[in-house]
Amino acid sequence: MKSFHDALPLLQSMLASHRIWGQLDAKTLALQWQLETMEKGDSLLPQGRLHARLGLVVAGQVDLADQDLDIVVHLQPGEMFGSGATPSQHLNTWQATGAADGLVAWLAPAELQALCRDNAALGYHFPSLPASASLATAVRDSQSVLTLLNTPVRALIKREPIALPPHTSIRAGAQQMRELRVSSVLLVEQGHLFGLVTDRDLRNRVVAQGLDTDRPMSDIATLAPMTLQAQSPAFEALLLMARHNVHHVPVMEGNRIAGMITATDLTEQHSSSAVYLAGDVYKQTALEGLVRISAKVKLLQQHLAAADASAYSTGHIVTTITDALTTRLIQMAEAQMGPPPVDYVWVAAGSQARSEQTAKSDQDNCLVLDDRYDEGLHGAYFSAFSRFVCDGLAACGYIHCPGEMMAMTDRWRQPRQRWAQYFRQWVDTPEPMALMLTCVFFDLRAIHGKAELLESLRSEVLQRTRGNSLFLAHMVGNALKHRPPLGLFGSIARIRGGENAGAIDLKHSGIVPIVDLARVYALAGGVAAVNTHDRLEVASVAGEVSSQSARDLRDALEFLSKLRIAHQARQMAQGQLPDNFLALEELSNFERSHLKEAFLVVQTLQGVLGQRYQTGRY
């Protein structure tokens, strides 16, 4: 083992002449590094730990290797590896080993962050350094999200419920709220929840309208308000508040009132939460404000990924913001164009309908109009209305659907009876285009308007598809076009050519096949659920798939979706546009093994479903 008695002067000399570090004062900089001697064969940073610190080869040689892919990079004195220096797609899979006796200098990630913050040009040389200016902020926000996702609602209740009889006068109720320093009260009659009154109700329904304060509280209350059970995760409260733009939710223990939670209880520690973002959405009066808020969705997904939130939760939270943006654009359109001449329901399709969106999503939507709709009388209104909303979504980053499956397209803006004709034709004559449209428009969810128009239509469609062997056989054949990328001997087959050569398409090769399977199970069993996870759960109860197979598919979906979310979060942290193409080098050996297992689950159940419908066994 070679001795390095003059290690510090050696480091100072290298830093002073280094093409990157030579920009700074070498003597001061050298004191921030920790020196460590190494011998040939020493494990410097094991697999999965390259992000832990930045290494600089001062003397000797270091090998970076991915043993699973048989890739080795030899580093000489002056070259760096680890946090910031090694490309992000290799941080989880490569390992650093001493290739010759020598000397390594280590720099902590926080020190590197500070140096790059104080010397902006340095950041160019560290491509995998997180773009965020403050790691502490990201960690704090991530921890807040994780707490929110795992905390039961009952843990957020801060006091006993404040309840008043419905006949209490508005004046007396307001005085009680002031004395108790609360922003809401529950109206309770014989132990049953009757209504909810908030300070916003007092402002908007009493003060602003000059209402007589001797009238009963029931006159200004929200009757039969939405509630949550005490054992529900706080995540569900977040979704309910964000989607419906409410800030107070009563909490129940069965039929007993347990208390009240507010948006502040949920989000006071996390300013990027869905509740705050959705709340900001509804305050905007111009498109520019919505565009500004929509830009925060990427940061929200990064925080959720850092908090190790489930893909199921992340999809619901990210989709909540899309729902809020859509609803606000609809409200703006009506404010600009006047009230709609007939009832309608704005309907989300695809991933938004399934609550499975990520920060990279286009828009799929349609408009179901009341059958009183008359093209000559009402066509111009709804044409301009739908274009306003679709163009607004595009400005917010939800690009126009390349296949034009949007409400602004005449074909997808029709009265209910025409939609019923569409679905009858698709089910009765399942030719290729009909099957493609089925995959988009059988996943629908009402966003705004008269939801009954969609729900009655959905009920008719499910009655037509349930047990319809001819239609289902065609759906299965269409679903089997998307296969997991497994080779003959179970190896993962990568994309061979093009700009994504060497990667795998997580969306179309992994997630879409599971979505397709769940859709077939749902249509076969008349299951109304739209979310893929929920469809699998309900379909197993309906007997369309075994409970074990449903669990395996849910686990595979969760794993693949989390890989996709984490991959996109890493891209966004580097200022790149998120995509669905994952390089295997981004994964550890453990993750690669699970990836193969997930693909095998999908492949096996595709085979089972294909055999069932080919042989006529239902």
C-alpha positions in Angstrom: 0.0 0.0 0.0 1.5 3.3 -1.1 1.7 5.9 1.7 0.4 9.5 1.2 2.0 11.6 3.9 1.4 14.8 2.0 -2.2 14.0 1.1 -3.6 17.5 1.8 -1.0 19.4 -0.3 -1.5 16.8 -3.1 -5.2 17.5 -3.0 -4.7 21.3 -3.0 -2.4 21.0 -6.0 -4.9 18.9 -7.9 -7.8 21.3 -7.1 -5.7 24.3 -8.2 -5.0 22.9 -11.6 -8.4 21.1 -12.1 -10.4 22.3 -15.0 -13.5 22.7 -12.8 -12.3 23.3 -9.3 -9.5 25.6 -10.4 -12.1 28.4 -10.5 -12.1 28.5 -6.7 -9.6 29.0 -4.0 -7.8 25.7 -3.7 -6.6 26.0 -0.1 -10.0 26.9 1.3 -11.8 24.4 -0.9 -9.5 21.5 0.1 -10.5 21.8 3.7 -14.1 20.9 2.8 -13.1 17.5 1.4 -12.4 14.3 3.4 -9.4 12.3 2.3 -9.3 8.5 2.3 -6.7 6.0 1.2 -7.8 3.0 -0.9 -6.5 -0.3 -1.8 -7.2 -2.3 -5.0 -10.5 -4.1 -4.6 -11.9 -1.8 -1.9 -15.6 -1.1 -2.1 -15.8 2.7 -2.1 -19.6 3.2 -2.9 -21.7 0.0 -3.2 -24.6 -0.3 -5.6 -27.4 2.1 -4.6 -25.1 4.4 -2.7 -23.5 6.5 -5.5 -25.8 9.4 -4.6 -24.4 9.5 -1.0 -21.3 11.6 -1.8 -19.1 13.0 -4.5 -15.7 11.3 -5.0 -12.6 12.8 -6.6 -9.8 10.4 -7.7 -6.6 12.1 -6.3 -4.2 9.1 -7.0 -4.6 5.6 -8.2 -7.6 4.4 -10.2 -11.4 3.8 -9.6 -13.7 1.5 -11.5 -17.4 2.3 -11.9 -19.3 -0.9 -12.8 -22.8 -2.2 -13.5 -22.2 -5.9 -13.0 -25.6 -6.9 -14.2 -25.0 -5.3 -17.6 -21.3 -6.0 -17.6 -20.3 -2.3 -18.0 -17.1 -0.9 -16.5 -15.8 2.7 -16.7 -12.1 3.3 -15.6 -11.5 6.6 -13.8 -8.1 8.3 -13.6 -6.8 11.0 -11.2 -8.7 14.2 -11.6 -12.0 12.4 -12.5 -15.1 12.5 -10.3 -17.9 10.0 -9.5 -21.0 9.8 -7.3 -23.4 12.6 -6.3 -23.7 15.2 -9.0 -21.0 13.7 -11.3 -22.4 10.3 -12.3 -25.4 10.6 -14.6 -28.7 10.1 -12.7 -29.7 7.0 -14.7 -26.7 5.2 -13.2 -26.8 6.4 -9.6 -28.9 3.4 -8.4 -27.1 0.6 -10.3 -23.4 1.4 -10.6 -20.9 0.8 -7.8 -17.4 2.3 -7.3 -14.4 0.1 -6.5 -10.7 0.8 -6.0 -8.9 -0.5 -9.1 -5.4 0.4 -7.8 -3.9 1.6 -4.5 -4.6 5.3 -4.3 -6.3 8.3 -2.7 -9.9 9.5 -2.9 -11.3 12.8 -1.7 -15.0 13.0 -0.6 -17.4 15.9 -0.7 -20.8 15.8 1.0 -23.8 16.5 -1.2 -24.8 19.5 1.0 -21.4 21.0 0.5 -21.6 20.5 -3.2 -25.1 22.1 -3.3 -23.7 25.2 -1.4 -20.7 25.6 -3.7 -22.9 25.4 -6.8 -25.4 27.9 -5.2 -22.5 30.3 -4.6 -20.8 29.7 -7.9 -23.6 29.2 -10.5 -21.2 28.1 -13.3 -20.2 25.0 -11.3 -23.7 23.5 -11.7 -23.1 22.9 -15.4 -20.5 20.2 -14.5 -22.8 18.2 -12.2 -25.7 16.9 -14.3 -27.2 14.7 -11.6 -27.2 17.4 -9.0 -30.9 18.1 -7.9 -32.1 21.3 -9.5 -33.8 22.4 -6.2 -31.9 25.2 -4.5 -32.7 23.7 -1.1 -32.5 20.0 -0.2 -33.8 20.8 3.2 -37.0 22.3 1.8 -37.6 19.3 -0.5 -37.0 16.8 2.4 -39.4 18.8 4.7 -42.1 18.9 2.0 -41.7 15.2 1.3 -42.0 14.3 4.9 -45.2 16.4 5.1 -46.7 14.5 2.2 -45.7 11.1 3.6 -47.4 12.1 6.9 -50.5 13.2 5.1 -50.8 9.9 3.2 -50.4 7.7 6.2 -52.3 9.5 8.9 -55.9 8.5 9.8 -58.4 11.4 9.7 -59.2 10.9 13.4 -55.7 11.9 14.3 -56.3 15.4 12.8 -59.3 16.2 15.0 -58.3 18.9 17.4 -61.4 19.3 19.6 -64.9 17.9 20.3 -67.5 18.8 17.6 -69.2 22.2 18.0 -72.9 21.5 17.4 -76.0 23.6 17.4 -79.7 22.9 16.7 -80.8 23.9 13.2 -83.3 26.5 14.6 -80.5 28.5 16.3 -80.6 32.1 15.1 -77.8 33.2 12.8 -76.8 35.9 15.3 -76.6 33.4 18.2 -74.6 31.0 16.0 -72.2 33.7 14.9 -71.7 34.7 18.6 -71.0 31.1 19.5 -68.4 30.8 16.7 -66.7 34.0 17.9 -66.6 32.9 21.5 -65.2 29.5 20.7 -62.9 30.8 18.0 -64.0 28.3 15.4 -64.6 28.8 11.7 -67.5 26.4 11.4 -70.3 24.7 13.4 -72.3 21.6 12.8 -76.1 21.7 12.8 -77.4 18.5 14.6 -80.9 17.3 15.3 -81.5 14.3 17.6 -77.9 13.1 17.1 -78.1 13.3 13.3 -76.0 15.6 11.2 -78.3 18.1 9.5 -76.0 20.7 8.0 -72.8 22.7 8.2 -72.2 26.5 8.5 -68.8 28.1 8.0 -67.5 31.6 8.4 -67.6 31.8 4.6 -71.4 31.2 4.7 -71.8 34.1 7.1 -69.9 36.4 4.8 -71.4 35.4 1.5 -75.0 34.4 2.5 -75.6 36.8 5.4 -73.5 39.9 5.4 -73.1 40.2 1.6 -76.9 39.7 1.0 -78.1 41.7 4.1 -79.9 38.7 5.5 -81.9 39.0 8.7 -79.7 37.6 11.5 -82.8 36.4 13.4 -83.4 33.8 10.8 -82.4 30.2 11.6 -78.9 28.8 10.8 -80.5 26.2 8.7 -81.3 28.9 6.1 -77.7 29.4 5.3 -76.3 25.9 6.0 -74.9 23.4 3.5 -77.4 20.6 4.0 -76.3 17.0 4.2 -72.6 17.9 3.8 -70.0 15.5 2.5 -68.4 13.5 5.4 -65.5 11.1 6.0 -65.2 8.2 8.3 -62.6 8.6 11.1 -60.5 5.6 10.0 -60.1 7.0 6.5 -56.6 8.1 5.5 -56.0 11.9 5.5 -55.2 11.4 1.8 -59.0 10.9 1.1 -59.8 14.2 3.0 -57.2 16.0 0.8 -58.9 14.6 -2.4 -62.4 15.5 -1.2 -61.5 19.1 -0.3 -59.5 19.7 -3.5 -62.1 18.2 -5.8 -65.1 20.0 -4.3 -63.3 23.2 -3.3 -64.4 22.8 0.4 -62.4 23.6 3.4 -64.4 21.9 6.2 -65.4 18.3 6.4 -67.3 16.6 9.3 -65.7 13.3 10.5 -67.9 10.4 11.5 -67.5 7.3 13.7 -70.1 5.2 12.0 -73.3 7.3 12.5 -71.8 9.3 15.4 -70.2 12.7 14.8 -66.6 12.6 15.9 -65.4 16.1 15.0 -64.4 18.4 12.2 -61.2 18.8 10.1 -60.2 21.8 8.0 -57.9 22.3 5.1 -55.4 23.9 7.5 -55.3 20.7 9.5 -54.2 18.9 6.4 -51.9 21.3 4.7 -50.4 23.8 7.1 -47.0 22.1 6.8 -47.0 21.6 3.1 -47.5 24.6 0.8 -47.3 22.5 -2.4 -50.2 20.3 -1.4 -53.1 19.5 -3.7 -55.5 21.4 -1.4 -53.6 24.6 -1.6 -53.0 24.3 -5.3 -56.6 23.5 -6.0 -57.7 26.4 -3.7 -55.4 28.7 -5.7 -57.0 27.4 -8.9 -60.4 28.6 -7.9 -59.1 32.0 -7.0 -57.9 32.7 -10.5 -59.8 35.0 -12.8 -57.5 34.7 -15.9 -55.8 32.0 -17.8 -52.4 33.3 -17.0 -53.0 32.5 -13.3 -54.0 28.9 -14.1 -50.9 28.4 -16.3 -48.7 29.6 -13.4 -50.4 27.2 -11.0 -50.2 24.2 -13.4 -46.5 24.6 -13.5 -46.4 23.5 -9.9 -47.8 20.1 -10.7 -44.3 18.8 -11.6 -42.9 19.9 -8.2 -45.9 18.2 -6.5 -45.1 14.9 -8.2 -41.4 15.2 -7.3 -42.3 15.7 -3.6 -44.7 12.8 -3.7 -42.0 10.6 -5.3 -39.5 11.7 -2.6 -42.0 10.9 0.1 -42.3 7.4 -1.4 -46.1 7.9 -1.8 -47.9 5.1 -3.5 -48.6 5.4 -7.2 -52.3 5.0 -6.4 -52.2 8.1 -4.2 -50.0 10.1 -6.5 -52.3 9.4 -9.5 -55.3 10.6 -7.5 -53.6 13.8 -6.2 -52.1 14.8 -9.5 -55.4 14.2 -11.3 -57.2 16.3 -8.6 -55.3 19.4 -9.9 -56.3 18.6 -13.5 -59.9 18.3 -12.4 -59.7 21.7 -10.6 -58.1 23.4 -13.6 -60.8 21.9 -15.9 -63.6 23.0 -13.6 -62.2 26.5 -13.3 -61.8 26.9 -17.1 -65.5 25.7 -17.4 -66.5 28.4 -14.9 -64.6 31.0 -16.8 -66.2 30.0 -20.0 -69.7 30.3 -18.6 -68.8 33.6 -17.0 -67.6 34.9 -20.4 -70.3 33.3 -22.6 -73.3 33.2 -20.3 -75.1 30.2 -18.9 -75.4 27.1 -21.1 -78.7 26.9 -23.1 -79.2 23.3 -22.1 -77.8 20.9 -19.4 -74.5 19.2 -20.1 -71.8 17.2 -18.3 -68.1 17.7 -19.1 -66.5 14.3 -19.0 -62.9 13.2 -18.6 -61.7 10.2 -20.5 -58.5 8.1 -20.4 -56.0 8.5 -17.5 -57.8 11.6 -16.1 -61.0 9.6 -15.8 -59.1 6.8 -14.1 -57.3 9.2 -11.7 -54.0 7.8 -12.9 -52.4 10.9 -14.3 -48.7 11.9 -14.0 -47.0 15.2 -14.8 -46.8 14.1 -18.4 -50.4 13.8 -19.7 -52.3 15.0 -22.7 -56.1 15.6 -22.6 -58.9 13.3 -23.4 -62.4 14.6 -22.8 -65.9 14.8 -24.3 -69.2 16.6 -23.7 -72.5 14.8 -23.1 -75.4 17.2 -23.8 -79.1 17.0 -22.8 -81.3 15.6 -25.5 -83.0 18.9 -25.8 -79.9 20.1 -27.6 -80.5 21.7 -31.0 -77.5 22.1 -33.3 -79.0 25.2 -35.0 -79.9 26.9 -31.7 -77.1 25.7 -29.4 -74.3 24.5 -31.6 -72.3 27.8 -31.7 -72.4 28.2 -27.9 -71.0 24.7 -27.1 -68.5 24.9 -29.9 -66.9 28.1 -28.5 -67.4 26.8 -25.0 -65.5 23.5 -25.5 -62.7 25.2 -27.5 -62.2 27.7 -24.7 -61.7 24.9 -22.2 -59.6 22.6 -24.4 -57.3 25.4 -25.5 -57.0 26.5 -21.8 -56.0 23.0 -20.8 -53.4 23.0 -23.6 -52.0 26.3 -22.3 -51.7 24.7 -18.9 -49.6 21.9 -20.3 -52.2 19.3 -21.1 -51.6 19.1 -24.9 -54.4 18.6 -27.4 -55.1 14.9 -27.9 -53.2 13.9 -31.1 -56.3 11.8 -32.1 -58.6 14.8 -31.5 -60.6 12.9 -28.8 -61.7 16.1 -27.2 -64.9 18.0 -26.5 -63.8 20.7 -29.1 -64.1 18.0 -31.8 -67.7 18.0 -33.1 -68.0 14.2 -33.0 -67.3 14.1 -29.3 -69.7 16.9 -28.4 -73.1 15.2 -28.8 -76.5 14.8 -27.0 -76.9 11.8 -24.8 -79.0 9.8 -27.3 -76.2 10.1 -29.9 -73.7 8.8 -27.3 -76.0 5.9 -26.6 -75.9 5.2 -30.4 -72.1 5.4 -30.4 -71.8 2.8 -27.7 -74.4 0.4 -29.2 -72.5 0.5 -32.5 -69.1 -0.1 -30.8 -70.4 -3.0 -28.8 -72.5 -4.6 -31.6 -69.9 -4.1 -34.3 -66.5 -4.3 -32.7 -64.3 -3.5 -35.7 -60.7 -2.2 -35.0 -61.6 1.5 -34.8 -64.6 0.8 -32.5 -62.3 -1.2 -30.2 -59.8 1.7 -30.1 -62.5 4.2 -29.3 -63.9 1.7 -26.7 -60.5 1.8 -24.9 -60.8 5.6 -24.6 -64.5 6.2 -24.0 -65.3 3.3 -21.7 -63.1 5.0 -19.1 -65.2 8.1 -18.3 -65.8 10.3 -15.2 -68.0 13.3 -14.8 -66.0 16.5 -14.0 -68.6 19.3 -14.1 -72.3 19.6 -14.9 -75.2 17.2 -14.7 -73.6 13.9 -13.8 -76.8 12.0 -14.3 -76.4 12.3 -18.1 -73.2 10.2 -17.8 -74.3 7.8 -15.1 -77.5 6.7 -16.9 -75.5 6.2 -20.1 -72.8 4.2 -18.2 -75.5 2.0 -16.7 -77.0 1.2 -20.1 -73.5 0.4 -21.6 -72.6 -2.0 -18.8 -75.8 -3.9 -19.2 -75.0 -4.3 -22.9 -71.4 -5.5 -22.3 -71.9 -7.8 -19.3 -71.5 -11.3 -20.5 -71.4 -10.3 -24.2 -69.0 -12.9 -25.3 -68.5 -11.7 -28.9 -67.7 -8.2 -27.9 -65.5 -9.3 -25.0 -63.5 -11.7 -27.2 -62.7 -8.8 -29.6 -61.7 -6.6 -26.6 -59.4 -9.3 -25.4 -57.8 -9.6 -28.8 -57.3 -5.9 -28.9 -55.8 -5.9 -25.4 -53.3 -8.6 -26.3 -51.7 -6.3 -28.8 -49.8 -4.7 -25.9 -47.4 -7.3 -24.5 -44.8 -7.0 -21.8 -41.2 -6.8 -23.2 -40.0 -10.3 -22.2 -37.7 -12.3 -24.4 -37.8 -16.1 -25.0 -35.9 -16.9 -21.9 -37.5 -14.3 -19.6 -34.9 -11.6 -20.2 -36.2 -8.0 -20.6 -36.2 -6.9 -24.2 -35.2 -3.3 -24.8 -36.2 -1.0 -27.6 -33.8 -1.7 -30.4 -33.7 1.5 -32.5 -34.6 5.2 -32.5 -34.0 7.9 -29.9 -35.1 5.6 -27.0 -32.9 2.6 -28.0 -31.9 0.6 -25.0 -34.8 1.6 -22.9 -38.2 0.1 -22.1 -41.6 1.8 -22.6 -43.1 1.6 -19.1 -46.4 3.0 -20.2 -47.3 0.9 -23.3 -45.3 -2.2 -22.4 -46.1 -2.4 -18.7 -49.0 -0.2 -17.5 -51.3 -0.2 -20.5 -51.6 -4.0 -20.6 -52.8 -4.0 -17.0 -55.2 -1.2 -17.7 -56.6 -3.2 -20.6 -57.0 -6.4 -18.6 -58.9 -4.5 -15.8 -61.1 -2.9 -18.4 -62.1 -6.2 -19.9 -62.8 -7.6 -16.4 -65.0 -4.5 -15.6 -67.0 -4.7 -18.9 -67.5 -8.5 -18.5 -68.8 -8.1 -14.9 -70.7 -4.9 -15.3 -68.3 -3.2 -12.9 -68.9 0.6 -12.8 -65.5 1.5 -11.2 -63.1 3.4 -13.5 -59.8 3.4 -11.7 -57.7 0.4 -12.6 -56.8 -0.6 -9.0 -60.5 -0.3 -8.0 -61.6 -2.3 -11.1 -59.4 -5.2 -10.2 -60.6 -5.2 -6.6 -64.3 -5.1 -7.5 -63.8 -7.5 -10.5 -62.3 -10.2 -8.1 -65.4 -9.9 -5.9 -67.6 -10.3 -9.0 -65.7 -13.4 -10.0 -64.2 -12.2 -13.2 -60.6 -12.8 -11.9 -59.4 -14.7 -8.9 -58.5 -12.7 -5.8 -54.9 -13.8 -6.0 -54.5 -12.8 -9.6 -56.2 -9.4 -8.9 -53.7 -8.9 -6.0 -50.8 -9.8 -8.3 -52.0 -7.4 -11.0 -52.5 -4.6 -8.4 -49.0 -5.1 -7.1 -47.6 -5.2 -10.6 -49.4 -2.0 -11.5 -48.2 -0.2 -8.3 -44.6 -1.3 -8.9 -44.5 -0.3 -12.6 -46.3 3.0 -11.9 -44.0 3.9 -9.1 -41.0 3.3 -11.4 -42.5 5.6 -13.9 -43.3 8.3 -11.4 -39.8 8.1 -9.9 -38.2 8.2 -13.4 -40.2 11.3 -14.3 -39.3 12.9 -11.0 -35.6 12.4 -11.7 -36.0 13.9 -15.2 -37.9 16.9 -13.9 -35.3 17.5 -11.2 -32.7 17.8 -13.9 -34.8 20.2 -15.9 -35.7 17.6 -18.5 -39.2 16.9 -20.0 -40.7 13.8 -18.4 -41.3 10.7 -20.5 -42.1 7.0 -20.2 -38.8 5.5 -21.4 -36.8 3.9 -18.6 -33.2 2.8 -19.0 -32.5 -0.4 -17.1 -29.3 1.3 -15.8 -31.6 3.5 -13.6 -32.6 0.4 -11.6 -30.9 -1.7 -9.0 -30.6 -5.5 -9.4 -33.4 -5.9 -6.9 -35.7 -3.6 -9.0 -34.8 -5.4 -12.2 -35.7 -8.7 -10.7 -39.1 -7.3 -9.6 -39.6 -5.7 -13.0 -39.3 -9.2 -14.6 -41.7 -10.6 -12.1 -44.3 -7.8 -12.8 -44.0 -8.4 -16.5 -44.4 -12.2 -16.0 -47.6 -11.6 -14.0 -49.1 -9.6 -16.8 -47.9 -12.1 -19.5 -49.4 -15.0 -17.6 -52.8 -13.3 -17.0 -52.9 -12.2 -20.6 -52.5 -15.8 -21.6 -55.2 -16.9 -19.2 -57.7 -14.3 -20.5 -56.9 -15.1 -24.2 -57.4 -18.8 -23.7 -60.7 -18.2 -21.8 -62.3 -16.3 -24.6 -60.8 -18.3 -27.5 -62.1 -21.5 -26.0 -65.5 -20.0 -25.0 -65.0 -20.6 -21.3 -66.4 -17.7 -19.3 
